[in-house]
Amino acid sequence: MSAVKVMLWLCLCICVILNTKAQDTTAIRDQNNNSAKQSLSQIEVQSMRVDCKVASRFAHTVMTTKALNTANASQEVFFEVDLPKTAFITNFSIEIESRIYVSEVKEKEQARQKYESAVSSGQTAGLVKASGRHMEKFSVSVNISPQSHVTFTLTYEELLQRHLGSYEIMIGVRPKQLVQNFEIVVDIYEPNGIAFVDVNGTFITNDLLPLVKKTVADKKAHVYFSPTLDQQKKCSDCEGTLIDGDLFIKYDVNHPQDIGEIQIVNGYFVHFFAPDNLPQMPKNVVFVIDRSGSMEGEKMKQTREALMTILSELHEDDYFGLVTFDDVIESWRPSLSKATPENVTEAKEFVQTIEARHMTDINEGILYAVDMLTSEKSDFFPDMSMIILLTDGRPSSGQQHLPIIQENVHKAINGSISLFCLGFGYDVDYSLLDKLAKQNDGLARRVYEASDAALQLQGFYEEVASPLLFEVNLNYPGNAVTDLTQSHFRQFFKGSEIVVAGRLQELETDQFLTEVSANGLEDQFVVTSLAIAEEWDSVFPEQEYIFGDFTERLWAYLTIQQLLDKIEKCSPEDKENATAEALDLSLRYNFVTPLTSMVVTKPQTEDEETLVADKLTEEQREDTTEPDIGALYGPPQLIGNGHKKLRLSAKRPQGLLLAGRAQGLLSAKNHQNLLPSYLVDGDPHFVIELPDQNDALCFNIDDKPGTIFNLVSDPLTGIIVNGQIIGDKKVIPGSKMHTYFGHFGIAHEKFGIKLMVSTKEISFSEEGKQTKLSWTNNRTIKGLNMDLHVIKDRSLTVTLRNSVKFLIILHKIWQNHPYHQDYLGFYTLDSHHLSHNVHGLLGQFYQGVNFEVSDLFLGKDSDKQDAIMFVKGNTLTVTRGWQRDFRKDVKNGDNVPCWFIHNNGTGLLDGVHTDYIVSGLFKTI
């Protein structure tokens, strides 16, 4: 059997995709690794099953897919799963012809040691990616031999959270082809009884609706969906599948309106508290709105729209205020106003006047709101106070040192106010907002830049609009219980739920005293009760709904989540203890958390690989609204009647990619699907992407370290971009010296700007003012004609006014690596303002390139296909290959298939590559 090659990506609905990709980036290949025109049907998906069991809100999901390669050549099969970002993966395995490769959860640093060499070369197969707003994606590709079976099994667990009166299970299914045996099975068991179950889906047509079987009987519910092959078809005579979207299951349980619901199982207990029938408490709320320049346009329009609706929904007994900030802080009124119809109307008139202006002073904006809430305490004001902050940026005015901002806000609030932070888009410093919220009894949420942004804002407000209790304490007097999760909560909102879990001191303990106390609208809320353990068989009479000691795993899951939150807001000593405890629990219960990694080692294969999957932190989540680059570039299609000729041209490429060490990759992105971008990365690779033809050209540049090349030169706009090559620390024995770009110089003569970027630091001057930045901190600088945005140890975005926009990616290499060192990649995101005189190694392609490819044949490398190319009056022999675009995936990159031009791009470039050598980072040719 040929070597099994597995690439593992981890990002977190439950979406299952299994398919082959007929693209060079993920090509179906025969046993000799030659590209082959294979039908997608040659990978036969024999079965796909999603099995979700929920016991008392704790969900255990197993996704299993089995496929057969019916072809006479090896093919690559992709298994992708979208999971809720709140879930922890607990197991993954691949079975190929009775051989099983099982994962193992290890401490992150220990796992890293197993693949450090792969990390240092950017070749790691494990990676975490975000997928949409609430998901992460787990993806594996496997090369399987002819007539072989492969089975993927993935397991994860999560505690379902109650929002606006219901729990939601989201199952995304996108098999990309018809499946012989397709099943979604969801079993829900709730000992206190199920109030309702609703099922709907984005792909459920009128024809599919009758196939969704739902049964609800007191304490249990069963949802089953299993369409036949014919029922999956879009039409009777086509192979396309209707199964492409998300299935939603919403349900709620019968909630006791006093002490809540307590379950004791095998020495562990869980306490659910959600009394929705209490009267609503009035609140003080101050809305703090960012009106900095970056909010201009659609963001500000959507913010005003959302505020208009939110103000209309204020309870008449609420008190509210409005604070706006850029580098100047202003308010609608200097003090809180009662939410009378007259005041709300005047506030709406003020909202309509808010306009985007200058910088971003988050520190003073929050402190002003705190002062508004604390300086006028009186018997008329409600006891519950909150601040809702909306911002799309990072501190760029006033206090900008993040720890000091956190300290200032925490000291000012002093436990008396809840701070809720809404981060608009992905330029926001979400880590700061998350810490501010956690340190001040609130929470942070992202607001995604989309047409429904106003609805997102309104939806969040609806969750916190109706407080029923505050200062809620769940107590368990005596010494019967230990290892409690969080048991004090600042507030309880209508439609939510408080969950506390713990361990019994003695396994034989079958009862303990429980007390809930809180402040309500009218008087003190106090309830006491005796929690009594029931026999397992009476609590869970239907054994098929239960999976092991779920109460214990629920306790561990909740404890880990809360310890991870605690790490963000406690002292260094407490942080160390919390980290150690969370790590111990993660390993003991086999959870993939931010402290652990899932390792799959495949022994006894030709190419032994260690694969690592990590859990995303919120700070690491990326914007996934942009299209998948890899999906745009398929293999070239031969045109004509068997004449093997391909004519390609592009009048003005809208984006270029230059990736790698000292090779070049130039690419043009489809302007209808992707923003313009130009890059240079890796061993320098240059790529020219041609979106109209779904193809690309690429070439390498090899020269000695220290050589400086001109990449872009536009004499009319005064823009210069040069890059200097660096080499390895030392040459690997038996290998050649690898070279990379290690320095970039960007100059704008008319603006008086010079920017120098290295792997160590960023320095720039604008109108004679010198400034240095570090890669070790997130930072945003807004100048007169240039904006800089640093993402810690990852990237620098450079925006020149009415000119161009660049992205520079920092590739971090293990500092003790014996050969390699850090290097940079350069990407042009927007170049449409450049003139027709633009030139340089990259710039000469901005106006497009015409070429023809014909006479495909087997070249010197038996694994690759050669062809004859006609370009710029030259006849060249080119080779089919690919390069990588690192914008979305810094460690692994996304493959871009291309025609490779040999000999430093000779014949494609104007002149030869040495014509572009310059004497300094800011010099011209």
N, C-alpha and C positions, 0 to 999 in steps of 0.2 A: 504494500500500500504506500502511496506517495506520502511525503511528509505532510503532516497536518499543520497548516499555518493559521493561527488564530489572532485576530486583532481585536482588542477589547476597548470599547469606549463606554463610559458610564455617565449618563446624564439623567433625571427621574421624571393621572389617568391610567391606564394600563394599555399601552399600544403595542401590538405585536406586528412586526413587518418581517416577512421572509421572502427574499427574492434574489435573483441573480442580476447583475448589472452588466449590460453589454457595452461598457465604456472602457477606455484604456485605464482609467483610474482604478477600476474594479473589474477588469475584463475577465470573461470566461476564457479559460485557456485549456489547450489540450495537454497531453502528457509531456510533450516536448516544449511546453510553455509558449507555443505559437498561438497568436490570436486566431480565434475560430468564430465563424458566424453561427452561433447556437441559438436555438429557439428557447425562449423563456420556459416553455412547457417541458424542456428536458430536465429541469429540476421540478420534480413532482412533490408538491406538499401533500403528504398523505393524511396528516392530522394536525389540528391546532386546537388546543383546549386551554381556556382560562378558568381556573377553579378558585373561587374566592369564598372563604368561610369567615363569617363575622360572629363572634361570641362576645356579647356585652361591649359593643363598639370596637373591640380589638379585631382587626382584619388580618387574615393570613391568606396570602394569594400565591398560587403556584401556576406558572405559565409553561406549558409543554408544547413543543412543536417537533414533528417528525417529518423528514423529507428524504426523498430518494433521487439520486443522480441517475437518470435513465440513459444518459449519453454514453458514448464510447470514449469520452475524454474527461479528464478531471475538470471540475467546475467549482467556482467560489460561491458559497451560499452565505447570505447575510441574515442575521437574526437581530432584530431591533425591538426594544421594549421601552415604552414611556411609562414612568412610574411617578407617583406623587413625590414632590420634593421633601415631604415630611416623613417618607417611608425609609426604613432601614432594610437593605438587602441582607438576607441571612444565608443564602446558598445559591450556587450556580454549578451546573455540570454539563458536560458535552459527552455524548455517547456516540462512538463511531465504530460500527461493526463489532459490538460487544465490548469495546474498550472504553472505559469511562475515565474522564478527566474531571476531578472534583476540586472545587475551590477551597481555600483555607483563609480565614481571617487572621491577620497579624497586626501587631503594633506598627504604625506607619513607618517609623524609622527602620525597624527591622525588615519590613517589606522593601523599603527603598534600597537597602543594602544588597538585596537580591537582584535588583535591576539597575544599579547605579551606572553601570557602563552603558546601558541602553539610554538612560536619561541624558547622560553627558553627550551622546551623539545625536540626540533628538529622535531616536528610533523607538521609544517606548510604545507598547501596544495598549497600555491602559491609560484612559483619559476620561475625565468627568466633563459633561457638557450639559448646559441647560436646554430645555425643550419647551418653548412656550412660556406661559406665565406661571404655571404651578407645577411643572413637571421637570424631570430629569431623564436623560436617555441612556439606556444600556444597550450597547451594540457590539455584536461579535460577527466576524466573518471567518468562515472555515473553508479550506480547499478540500473537497472530497473526491475520492477516486471514482472511476466509472462503476456503475451498478452498486454503489455503496449507499448505506443509510446513515443519517445523522439525526440525533435527537438532542434538542436543547431543553434544559429545565432550569427555570429561574424562580426563586422564592423570595418574597419580601413581606414585611409586617409593618403595620402602623396602627395607631390609635386614632379612630375617626373623631374629628372635632365637630361640635355642634355650632352651626352658624344660622342665625335667623330662623331658628326653630326646626332644623333638620340636619341629618348627617347625609353625606354624599359619597357614593362610590362612583368613580369615573373609569370606564373601561374603553380605551381606544383600540380599535382593530383596523389594521390596514395591511392585509396579507398580500396585496398587489396581484393576486391571481386567485383562481378558483381553488377551493380546498375540499378534498374528498370528505373528510370528517371534521366538521367545524362545530365547536361547542363553547358556549359561555354558560357557566354554572355558578350561581351565587346563592349561598345559603346563609340566612341571618337568623340568629337565635338571641332573643332578649327575654330574660326571666321575668321581667316586670310587664311584659306584653308589648306588642307593636301597635302603635297608633295608626300609621298609614305607611304605604309603600307606593311610590310613583316611579314609573319607568318610561324613559323617552330616549331618543337618540338622534344624532344629526344625519344618520344614514338610513333611518327607519322610514321606508316608504309605506304607502297604503298596502302594497302587496306583502311587505315584510312584517307589518304590524301584527297580524294574526299569529305569526310564528313566535312572538315573544310571550312565553307562558309565565304567568305570575300567580302564585298561590300564597295567601296569607291566612294563617290559622293561629290566632291568639299570640303565642310566644314565638312563632317561627314563620319565616317567609322563604319562598323558593322562587328564583327567577331562572328561566332556562330558555336559551336561544340556540337553535341548531338547524340552520337552513340547509337543504340539499344542494347539490351542484347546480341543478337547474334553477332553483330558487335564488341562488347567488348571482346568476347572470343578469347583466344589464338588459339583454334582449335574448330571444330564443336561439338566434343563430350567431351569437358573438361570444367571445371568451372573456370580455371585461366583467369585473365583479362589482356588485352594489355595495359590498362590505368595505366601506372606506370612511371611517369617521369615529364618533364617540358615542358610547352607550352610558346614560346617566341613570343611576338608581338613588333616589332620595327616600329617606324614611325617618320616622321619629318614633319614640317609645312613650309609654305611659309613665309620666314623671310624678312620683309622690310629692305633694306640696308642703311637706313638713321637713323631716330629717333627711329625706332623699332615699337613694337606693344603695344598699350595702351588700356586698357579696364576699363570702369567706370561702376560699378553696385551697386546700393543701398548705396551710400555714401562711397564706398571703390574703390580703383583703383589698378591695377597691370600693371607694365611696363616690357615687355620682350625686351631685346636688344641682337641681335646676327648677326652682319654684317659680314658674312663669305667671302665677295668678296674683302676685303682689302688686300693689299700686306703684305707679311710676314716680320716681323722685325727681324734683327739679334740679337743674344743674347750672353752674357757671361755665361758660365756654368762650374762649378767645380764639378766633381764627387768625393765624399768622401767615400772611401770603407773600411769597417771593415775587417782586416786580422788577427783578434785574433784567438786563438787556436780553438774556437768552430765553426769557419767557415770552418774547415778542411773537406775535402771530397766532397760530392755532392753539398753542398751550394756554396763552392768556385768555383767548376766546372761550376755550373749554372750561377754564377755571372760573371765569365769570358766570358761565352757564350753570355750572354745578353749584356755585354759591347761591345763585338765585333760587334754585330748588331747595337747597339745604335751609336757607333762611325761612322759606315758606313752611318747613316742617318743624321749626322750633316750637316747643311747648310754650304756652303763654306764661307759664310760671318760671321759665328759664330766664337767665340773664346772659347777655352775650356782648362781645366786643369784636372789632375788626382792626387788625394791625397790618400795615403793609411795609415792606422793607426792600431797599436796594442798598446803597451806601448811606441812605437817609431813612430814618424810622419815622413813620407817621401813623396816625390812627383816625378812625372815623369819628370817635368821641374819646375824650380823655379818660372816661370811666365806663363801667358796665351799664348796659341799658336793659330794662325788662323787655321781653319779646312780645310787646303789644303789637297789634296790627299796624298802628301808626309808626312805631319805631322800626318794624321790619320793612315797611315801605320805604322809609328814609334810608335804611341801610342798603336796600337794593339799588337806590339811586346812586349811592356812593360806590357800590360795586361796579356799576357801569362806567365809572370814571377811572378805574384803575388801569394804568398803562405801564408797559415795560419800559425801564429806563437804564440804570447804570450797573453798579457792581453788586456784590452779595455779602451782606453783613449778617450772617445767621446768628451770631452771638448776641448782638444788641437787639435783634428782632425778638428773640425768645425772652431775653431779660426784661424787655419793655412789657411783654404780655404777662410775665410773672408779677411784675410790679403792679400792673393793672388789677390782677386777681387778689393780691395780698394787701395792698395799701388802703383799701376801703372796706375792710371787713365790718359787717354789721349784721344785726339779727334778721334783716330783710333778705340777705343773700343766702342761697342754698349752701349746704355743707360740702357738696361734691363739686370740685373744680377740675377743669381739664383745658389743655391747650392742644389745638390741632394745627400743626405746622405743615405747610406745603412749600417745597422748594425743588428746583430742578438742577441746582448747581452745587458748587463747593465754596467754602469761605474764600472771598477774594478782596474783602475790605474789612477794616477794623481788626479784631482779634482773629487770627488765622491759624494759630497753633491749636491743633485739635484737642490734646489733653487739657489745655487751659479752658477751652470752650466747655468741655465736659464738666470740669471742676466748677466753673462759674455757674452753669445751669443747675447742677446737682445741689450746690450750696444755696442758691437762691430759692429753689423749690422746697428743699428741706422736708421732703416727704409729704407735702401738703397738696400737691397738684399732680395729676397724671398727664404725661406728655405723649401725644400720638404724633408720629412723624410720617409724612407721605412724601416719597421720593419720586419725582416726575422724570421718567426716562432713565438712561444709563450714563449720562454725564454726571449725575448726582453722586456725592460721596455717601453711598448707602451705608457703609460701615459706620460712619459717624452718626447717622440717623438711627441706626439699629442700637448702637451703644447708648445714645441719649435716651431713647425710649425705654430700653431695659433698665437703665439706672434710675428711671423716674416713673415706674409703675405703669408704663404704657406699652405700645408695640409700634413697629415700623412696617410699612407696606410700600411696595413699588406701585406707581401708577404708570401704566404702559402708554407710550406715545402711539395712540390709535384713535380711530373715529369714536370709540366708546369711552374715551378718557373721562368725560364728564359723568358717565354712568358709573365708572369705577369709583370716582370720588363720592358720588351719592351713595353707592353701595356700602362703602366703608363707614360713612357717617351713620347710615341706618343701623349698623351693628353696635355703635356706641351711643345712639341717640336716646335710649330708654334705660337708664340705670334704675335698678330695683333695690339694691342694697349696696352699702359700702362698709369698709373695714370688716370684711367677712373672715371669721375664724372657725375652722373645723378642728375641734379638740377631742382627744381620746384620753380622758382622765385615768389615772392609775398607771400601771407598768405593763399593761397587756400587749401594747404594740411598740414597734421600734422601726427604725429606718424609714421614717415617713418622707414622702415627697412634700412639696410645698403645701402648706395648710393655711396660710394667711393670704388673702387676696384683697386688694384695695377696693375693688368694685365687682359687682355682678350685674351684667346687662341682660335684658330680656332676650330670649332666644338662644342664649349661650349655655354653657355648662361648666361647673367646677368639678374637677376630678382629683381625688387624693387617693394614694395607694400606700401600702406599708406591709410590714412583715410582723407576724405574731411572735411574741417572745417565746412561747411554748407551742410546739406543733399541735399539742392536744387541746389548746385553748379553743373553746367553741362559742365564747361570747365575750363582749366587752362593751363598756359604756361609751356613748357617742354624744357630743354636744356641738351644736352650731349656734354661733352668736354673731350678730351684725347690727348695723344701724339701718333702720328703714325710714319710710316717709313719716310715719306717725309716732312710733316709739321703738324701743329696743326689740329686735327680733332674736328670740332665744328658744331653742328646741333641744330637748334631750331624749335619748332613746337607748335601748339595749340592743346591740347588734348580736344576732344569734346565727351561728353557722347551721346550715341545713345539710342533710345528707346529699352527697354528690348526685345520686340517682334521682332525687326529688328536684334538685335545682336544674339539672341537665338530663332530663329523661331521654332525650334524643341524642345518643352518643355520636351519631355521624356528623353533628354540627360542631363538635368540639375537637380541638387540636391540642393535645397535651395539657400542660399546666399553664393555660393561657393567662391566669391571674398573675402568676409569677413573672411571665414575660411582659405583661402589661406594666407591672411595677418597674421592671428593669428598663423598659422603653421610656417610661415617663421620667424615671430618675435620671437617665442619661440626658434626655432633652433639657431638663431643668439644670443639670450640672453644666452643660454646655452654655446655657444662658448665664449662669452664675459666673463663669469664667470671664465674661465680658465686663463684669461690674464689681468684682471683689478685689481685695488687697492681693499683692504678690504672693504672700504666704498662703492665703486661702485659695488663690488661683492654682497654685501647685498641688494642693490637696484635692481640689475639685477635679483637676485634670487627671490625677492618678486614679481617683475613684471612678470617673467616667470611663477611662481606658480599661480598668479592670473589669467593669461590667460589660463593656463592649466585647472584650475577648471572651468572657465567660459565657455570654449568650450569643456569640457569633454574629454580632451586628456590625455592618459596615457603617461607620460614623466618621466624622471629621478627624478622629484620632486613630482610626484603623484603616487598613487597606485589604481588599480581597485579592489573594494571590492564586493564580492558576498556573501550576508548573506541569508541563507535559513531558514526562521522561520517555526514553526509549523511542524517540523519533529521530529522523535525520537532522532536523533543525530544532533542538530543544529550546523552548522559549519559556520565559517567565513573564506572565501577564499580570498587571496590577490595575485594579479598579478602586478609585477613591470616591469619597462622599463630598459633594460640593458644600462649601459654606455659602451663605447668601452673598458675601462680598465677591465670591468667585463667579457668580452667575453672570452670563453674558447675554446681550441682546440677541434674540434668535428670530427677530422679525425679518432679517434680510434673507434672501434666497440662498439655497445651498449651491455653492460655486461648483461643486463636483457634478451636479445634475445638468449643468449647462454644456459640458464638453464631452461629447461622445466621439467614437472613432470616425474617421473620414468615410463618407459613403462614396463608392465608385459610381460614376454617372456614365451615361451612354449605354450602348448595347454590348457590354463586355469589353469595352476598349480600355478600361483601367485608367481613366484620366480624371483628375479633380481640378477644377478651376475655382480659385478662392481669391477674394479681394475685400478690402475694407477701406472706405474713403477717409474716415477719421475715427480710429479706435477710441472708444470712450473710457478705456481703462487699461493700464499696463501693470504687469506683475514682474518684478525683478526679485528673485528669491535665491537664498542659499549662501554658500561661502563665496568663492570668487567666480561664479558662473552667472550667466544672465538669463532671465526669463521675462519676456515682454508679453503683455496680454491685453486684449481689448474686451471689456465687458459689455454685454448688451445693455444699452442705456435705458431700455424699457424695464429691465429687471434689476440691474445693479447700478450702484453709484460708480462714477468714474474712479479708477484707482490704478496706480503705477507702483511697481515694487522692484527691489533688488534684495536678495536674501541668500544665505547659504554660501556655497563654495564657488564664487558668485555665479548664480544662474539668472539669466534674463529670459523673459517670456513675453511674447506678443499674442494676446488673446484676440480672436476674431469671432465675435458673437454671432454675426450674421451667418457664418459658416460652421459654427460649433467646432472650431478648430483653433490651433495656436502654433506659433513658431517659437523655438528656444535655441539658445546658444550659451556657451561658457566663455569666460575670460580667464586666462591663466597668465599671471605675471608674478614678479618677485614682491615680497612684503615691502611696504613703504611706498609703492607706486600709487599715485593719485590720478584718478580718472574723472573726466568731466561727464556727468550723467545727463544734465539738462542745462542748456544755455539759451536764453532768449534775449537778444540785444535790445529789442524794442521795449520790453517790460522791465529789463534790468535784473532778471532773476538768474542766479547761478546755483547749481547743485553739483558738488564734487564729492567723491568718496575715496578714502585711502584704504588700501589693502593691508591686512595684518596676516601673520602666519601662525601655525601651531607653535606651542611651547618648544617642542622638539619633534623631529620626524620619527614616525613609527618605523621601526626596522623593516626594511624591505618595501617601504611605501614611499610615495612622493610627498612633498610638502603640500598640505592643504592650506588654501588661503581664503580669507573672509573679508568683508568690509568691517572695519573697526572704528572708523571715524567718518563723519559726514560734515561738510561745511555748506551752509545755505546762506546766500546773501541776496539782498534786495537793494540795489544801488539807489533807487529813487526814494525808498523809505529810510535809508541809512541803517539797515538791519544787517547784522552778522550773527549767525547761530552756529555754534560748534557742538556736535554731539559725539561723545565717545561712550565706551562701555562703562566708564567710571563716573562721568558727570556730564552735565549740560550747562553750557555757558553761552550768554548772548549779550549783545549790545544793541541798543536802540537809541538813536540820537545821542550817542556818547555815553549813555548810562549803562554800566556793566552790572550783570547779575549772574549768579551761579545757582544751579538747582542740582539736587541729588536724585538718583533713581530710587532711593530707599523710602520715599514718602510720596503719598498722593498729593498733587499740587496743581492749582490752576492759576495762571497769570494772564490777565487781560491788559494788553498794552494799547497804544494809540493805533498801531497798524498791524500788530501781531498778537495772537492768542496762543498760549501754550497750555497743554493739559497732560500732566504726567500721571500714569497709573503705575503704582509702585511695582518696581522690578518687572515691568511688562512692556509698556509702550509710552511713546510721546506723540501727541497730535499737535501739529503746527498749522495754524491758519493765518495766512497773510491776507489782509483786507483787499477785497475785489481782485484777487489774484489766484492763488493756489492753496491747496490743502494737502499736507503730507502726514504720513504715519510712519514712525520709526519704531521697530520692534526690537526689544532687547532679548537676546537668547542667553540665558544664564546656564553656565556649565559648572558642574561640580568643581569647587575651587581646588581640590586636591587631585584633579584629573591629571595623569602624567603627560598627556599630549595636547589636549584641546583647551581652548580658553573662550571666554565670552565673546560674542560677536553681534552685529547689528543687521537688521533688514530694513529696507527703505521702500515705502509704498506711497504713490501719489494718488490721493483720493479724488481730487478735483483739479483739472487742468484746462478747463474750457476757456479761461481768460488768456491763455498763452497765445502768442502771435503765430503766423504761418512761417516765421523765420526761426522758430525754435529748433534746436539741434542737440547733439550730444549722443552718447551711447543709447540713451532712452529717447531723448527728445526728437530724434530724426524719424521715429515711427509714429509720432502723435498725429501726423497727417494721413496715415494709412499706408498700406503696402499691398501691391498686386503680385500674385504668384500662381503658378500652376504646378500640380504634382501628377506624375504619370509613371507608368511602367514599374509597378510594385514588384519587388523581388526579394529573395532571401539574401541577407547581407552576410558580412563576416561574422557577426554575432548571431548565432542560430536562434537565439531567443527573441530577436527583434527583426522588424521588417524594414527594408530600405526602399527608396524610391528616387526618381529623378525629379528635381525641382527647377523650374524656370522662374527667376526672380531678378529684377533690376538688370536685365540683359545678360545674366549669368546662368549657366547650367551647372547645377550642384547635385551631388549625391547626398541625400538626407536620410535620417534614421528615425523610425517611430519610437518615441519614448515618452517620458513625463517628468514634470518638475512639481514643486510643492509651493502652495500658497499658505502662509502661516497666520493670516489675519484672524481666523476663527479658532485655530488650534495651534498654539504657540509651540507645543512640544512635538506634535506629529505632522502638522500641516495637512492641507487637502490636496490631493493629487490633481494635476492639470495635464492631460495628454497633449502632446505637441510633436511637431516635426523638428528634429534636432539638426542644426547646421554646424558642421564640424569646423575645426581650425580657427577657433576664436571668432566665429561668425563671419569669416571671410566669404565674400560674395553676397551676403545679406547686408552687411554694414556698408556705409559710404566710406571708402578707403579701407584701412586696416585698423585694428584695435589700438595700436601704438599712436595713431594720429590723435587720440583723445587724452593722451597723458598731459597733465599740467604740473606746474612747479609748486603749487600751494593749494590749500583747501579753499581759498577764495580767489584763485587766479583763473583767468580765461585762457583758452587755447591761443 
